[in-house]
Amino acid sequence: MSGYISPIGSSWEELRLELMTPEERAESDAKVKALGELLDALDAGIMTQEEFDAAFDDLNQPVEARRPAF
């Protein structure tokens, strides 16, 4: 559709730039990285589900809301 403008912007990164401060983006990136590392350790068998759950509890609710079901 020619000339269509998305109501949320052209990309997630563009929206992040509009809605989040640099500090909030850095915090979000750090939380995403930490969650990825926890999931990698769980998948690799480096940590147990219980250890994962304990480490995951340190992350705040916005990340926890996107937690995958195990």
N, C-alpha and C positions, 0 to 999 in steps of 0.2 A: 504494500500500500504506500504509494508515493506521498511524501510529506507528513507521514504519521510521526507524532512525537509521543513517546511513552510518558505516562504520567509520573513514573518513578525515575526517569533518567535513562540514559543509554546503557548503563552498566552498574553493577553492584559497587564497584570502586568509586564511581562518580557519586553515587548516593551516600556512601561512607564519608566522602569528602565534605558533602553538604551537611550531614547530620551529626558527625562526630568531630570532636576536637582532636588535635594531634595526640594528646595524652590518652584520650579514650580509644583511639585507633591503636596506639601502642599497647595499651592494656588488653584490648581485644585480641590483638595478634599474639601476645604472650600467652593468653589463656588458650587460644586455639593450638598453639605450638605445644603447650604443656599437655593438653588433652591428647593430641596426636602421639606424643611420646608415651603417655600412659597406655594408650591403645596398642601401640607397637610393642611395648613391653609385655602386655597381657597376651597378645597374639603370639609372641615369640616364646612364651612360657617362662619369661624372666620373673614375672610376678603372678601371684595367685589372684583369683577373683576377689578374695577378701582384702588383699593388699591394694588392689586396684580401687576397691570401694573406699578404703580408708584414705588413700591419696586423693581420690576424686572429691571427697568431702571438703577438701581444702579449696576447691574451686567454687566460685559463687553461683547463685541461682540462674542467671541468664545462660551460662554454659550448661549447667545441669539440666535445664529445660530441654536441651537438644541432645541429651545423653541417649545413646543407642540402647535398645533393650537387649539384655543377655539372657 
